[in-house]
Amino acid sequence: MGMRIFDRPEHCTLSRVVALSAVCLVVVICTYATSSPAGDARKEQKYNIWRRRSSVFAPEDDLEVALRGAAFANRTLILTVLNEAYAEEDGLLDLFLQSLREGDGTAQLIDHVLFVAMDRQAFRRCRSLGGLRCYLLRQSGGAEGDDDLASEQLYMSDGFIRMMWRRIRFLGDVLKHGYSFIFTDMDVMWLRNPFPRLDLVDGEDLLISCDKFNGEAGDYVGNELNTGFFFVSSNGRTAALFDEWHAARRSSPGMKEQDVLNAMKRRGAFRRLGVRARVLDTARFSGFCQDSRDAARVATVHANCCRTKRAKVADLRAVLRAARRMNTTAAAGMRMRWPAHTECVRSWA
């Protein structure tokens, strides 16, 4: 299934199991790339002891059970988040599933997608479809779901921002359980299996999409990152990044998580934490902000630069119709063009 690119040794080597108050903690010693011995010492003191690996969590931990059930043998899975508005019939959830079922080499990936519901209504719809792996995200107090986020959260509304931060906290927990993952927004259509197209190099921690690609994959500062689609490897560096990212919400009122991450990278957080990041080319990981010129190379299409759910659904339906015509167009020797994203353009009016 194109997964050999992830079959590599862990970045962190397991130290010893220490008995402390009858609780066994696994200590993972991580190696970081640094520029000086002083930097080594600081990072070692702050990040090297990473206790919360998967063996720390009890077998009955419901998140651990859900992650283990969806993951490939190498502890990698696919995650997406939905609320009631996204789960409506003939809406984004159904389009997302349609793209997986019709895409090139994507149908077999459905069993490795964990659908994370923000509210009980979304969870019930997910379960009703059958054959999907559904997980109800609990609030910090233990309550099931967050029903005040069930309705459509317009871009940059208070609810939208809260939902994005809830998502980052959850993804950080997944990393601490020892699982690597592709995170995908539900308004990302999967036209081809993206795993082989990630071209993962040993030692990379974060591969992330962007709105408009400047031609330099290593320029994560110059490219504006988009958190709608990314791969992250589970290790001490990425766990530290997500902890710092989520904590930054307190000093960033009114900012969505994507803007905060872009501000952090400009201030050198990736370099300081030793996170090795690469930006994904929009030629393969396309979006409405910058269409790929070669549709035959595209793995995913993201309805970014679009404000409302209604507009996303309309224009993504057009993308899937175009994708169906792709084989016929290619056979005729014609270059396929993406349809105009008319409704998304109008959504800003």
VENKAJO-V105621 format. One record per backbone hydrogen bond with DSSP energy under -0.5 kcal/mol. NH is the residue of the N-H (numbers start at 1). CO is the residue of the C=O. E is the energy in kcal/mol with one decimal. If there is no record, write none. Layout:
[[NH:CO:E] [NH:CO:E]]
This chain:
[[6:3:-2.0] [7:4:-1.4] [8:6:-1.7] [13:29:-1.7] [15:27:-2.4] [18:16:-0.6] [18:25:-1.6] [20:18:-0.5] [20:23:-1.8] [23:20:-2.0] [25:18:-1.5] [25:23:-0.6] [26:51:-0.6] [27:16:-1.0] [27:25:-0.6] [28:26:-0.6] [28:50:-0.6] [29:13:-1.7] [29:27:-0.6] [30:28:-0.6] [30:48:-0.5] [31:11:-0.7] [34:32:-0.6] [40:36:-2.0] [41:37:-2.3] [42:38:-2.2] [43:39:-2.5] [44:40:-2.6] [45:41:-2.3] [46:42:-2.0] [47:43:-3.1] [48:43:-0.9] [48:44:-0.9] [50:28:-1.4] [50:48:-1.2] [51:49:-0.8] [53:51:-2.4] [56:53:-1.8] [57:53:-0.7] [57:54:-0.8] [61:58:-2.1] [65:61:-2.2] [66:62:-2.1] [67:63:-2.8] [68:64:-2.6] [69:65:-1.9] [70:66:-1.4] [71:67:-1.9] [72:76:-3.1] [75:72:-1.9] [77:180:-1.6] [78:112:-2.5] [79:182:-2.9] [80:114:-1.8] [82:116:-2.4] [85:150:-2.2] [87:83:-1.7] [88:85:-0.8] [91:88:-1.6] [93:86:-2.3] [95:91:-2.1] [96:92:-2.8] [97:93:-2.3] [98:94:-2.2] [99:95:-2.4] [100:96:-1.8] [101:97:-2.4] [102:98:-2.1] [103:99:-1.7] [104:191:-2.8] [105:103:-0.8] [106:103:-0.8] [109:106:-1.7] [110:106:-0.5] [110:107:-1.2] [112:109:-2.2] [113:110:-1.7] [114:78:-3.0] [114:112:-0.5] [115:113:-0.6] [115:133:-3.1] [116:80:-3.0] [116:114:-0.7] [117:115:-0.7] [117:135:-3.2] [118:82:-2.6] [123:119:-1.9] [124:120:-2.6] [125:121:-2.2] [126:122:-2.4] [127:123:-2.4] [128:124:-2.0] [129:125:-1.0] [129:126:-0.7] [130:127:-0.9] [133:113:-0.7] [134:132:-0.8] [135:115:-2.8] [137:117:-2.7] [137:135:-0.7] [139:143:-2.9] [142:139:-2.3] [145:137:-1.5] [145:143:-0.6] [146:118:-2.8] [149:146:-2.3] [150:147:-1.5] [154:152:-0.8] [155:307:-0.9] [157:154:-2.6] [161:157:-2.3] [162:158:-2.3] [163:159:-2.4] [164:160:-2.1] [165:161:-2.0] [166:162:-2.3] [167:163:-1.8] [168:164:-1.8] [169:165:-2.1] [170:166:-1.9] [171:167:-2.6] [172:168:-2.1] [173:169:-1.6] [174:170:-1.9] [175:171:-2.0] [176:172:-1.8] [177:173:-1.0] [177:174:-0.6] [178:175:-1.6] [179:174:-1.6] [180:75:-2.3] [181:232:-2.1] [182:77:-2.1] [183:181:-0.5] [183:230:-3.2] [184:79:-2.5] [185:228:-3.2] [188:185:-1.0] [189:187:-0.5] [189:301:-3.1] [191:189:-0.9] [191:299:-2.2] [192:299:-1.8] [193:104:-2.1] [198:194:-0.7] [198:195:-1.3] [199:196:-0.7] [204:201:-2.2] [205:276:-2.5] [206:276:-2.0] [207:231:-2.6] [208:278:-2.2] [209:226:-0.6] [209:229:-2.2] [211:224:-1.6] [217:215:-0.6] [219:216:-1.4] [220:218:-1.6] [223:219:-1.9] [225:223:-0.8] [226:209:-3.0] [229:226:-0.8] [230:183:-2.1] [231:207:-3.0] [232:181:-2.5] [233:205:-2.6] [235:233:-0.7] [239:235:-2.2] [240:236:-2.0] [241:237:-2.1] [242:238:-2.5] [243:239:-1.9] [244:240:-2.5] [245:241:-2.7] [246:242:-2.5] [247:243:-2.2] [248:244:-1.5] [249:246:-1.4] [250:247:-1.4] [251:248:-0.7] [252:249:-1.3] [255:252:-1.9] [260:256:-1.7] [261:257:-2.3] [262:258:-2.1] [263:259:-1.9] [264:260:-2.5] [265:261:-2.4] [266:262:-1.6] [267:263:-1.4] [268:265:-1.3] [269:264:-2.4] [272:268:-2.5] [273:269:-2.4] [274:270:-0.8] [274:271:-0.6] [275:270:-2.2] [277:275:-0.8] [278:206:-2.4] [279:217:-3.1] [280:208:-2.8] [284:281:-1.6] [285:281:-2.7] [286:284:-0.7] [286:300:-1.9] [287:290:-1.0] [288:302:-2.2] [290:287:-0.6] [295:293:-0.5] [295:336:-0.5] [297:294:-1.8] [298:295:-1.0] [299:284:-3.4] [300:284:-1.4] [301:189:-2.0] [302:286:-1.6] [303:187:-2.3] [304:302:-1.9] [312:308:-2.0] [313:309:-2.7] [314:310:-2.1] [315:311:-2.4] [316:312:-2.7] [317:313:-1.9] [318:314:-1.3] [319:315:-1.4] [320:316:-2.3] [321:317:-2.2] [322:318:-2.2] [323:319:-2.3] [324:320:-1.9] [325:321:-1.3] [326:322:-0.5] [326:323:-1.0] [329:325:-2.5] [330:326:-2.9] [331:327:-2.3] [332:328:-1.5] [333:330:-1.5] [334:329:-2.5] [336:334:-0.5] [342:340:-1.7] [345:341:-2.0] [346:342:-2.1] [347:343:-1.4] [348:345:-1.1] [349:346:-1.9]]
